[in-house]
């Protein structure tokens, strides 16, 4: 069955009529954290206000990324080797490091969405008490793993990451979104 065209209705609750162009972060393999061949995408809402997490979940589902859980980000370095991941901040703010121990520090606020290609290291450095997010994964990658630098065999993780394809749509902006533009 062909995928339905993206509707802006779920976007309206989160980003207004259209989501902004995402910032992109390219992260290199540091020998312990593979990162990926595609850039991290960071949609900034600019609202810095709490958003109903169900609004993000509807947005993700409308764009073919079934939502899976709500929570936070672990305070230890980790990555996923069998799935890409979308993280939508619905409340509070946090500072993460992406790409491994010597990676890039990124500040997140309510309304922001990060799309992490498989292999992208991420770790929470700090967060407000009310920090919360909703997470989603592409439909064929619902069984994500948890890999930690120094504990996961890097060559095996790189092979699993290399076997993953590009999802059919961007979880925020559908078939015309940043993922489709920057990952193809």
Phi, psi and omega in degrees: 000128181292147178292139179288146177300149180297136175257141178278355182302310178296327178297324185303322181290336185252308188245358188091205184297320182221142175289155178289166172293132182284148167287151179237141179232118176266129184235129181272154173297126180258010181094335179244329178240116186294327190055210185207174180279348180249155180281154168291141176250135181233104175273118178259127182280329184077354183279323183049041178227155179299142179235141177300121181301331178297331176296317176295318181297320176295319178299311179300312181298319179297335181256019172083016177243096182299128177293148183238321184202166172236146180169227181224202178240135179303150178266026173227154182291132179202169176205171179241132184257353182239011181200147168276162185218140173245130180238120182245119181280116180260344179205150174074200182211158179208159172243122179244158166248130180250139172102001180116183186304325180253031186279199184264130177275132182229132176265134179242145176228163178308133181100345180280152174229132172252136172245115185255118173294152178309140180094350182286118176292143175209146183204135176279125175270318179201162179199153173288160182299331183265008182302132177205149178217165174244141183238148178215159181222154177302155187300330181267010184227040184283343180259073182288155178250174178233108182250138179239133176305136181088345179245335182258136179294113185301319182296318179294319179297316179299322179295318179296318180296317181297334181282347181279143176263184177274129177301157183292336183212162174279134183292343180261315189240013174070212187291344180251012187279179183302322179299315181296320181288312189270344182255359181262000000 
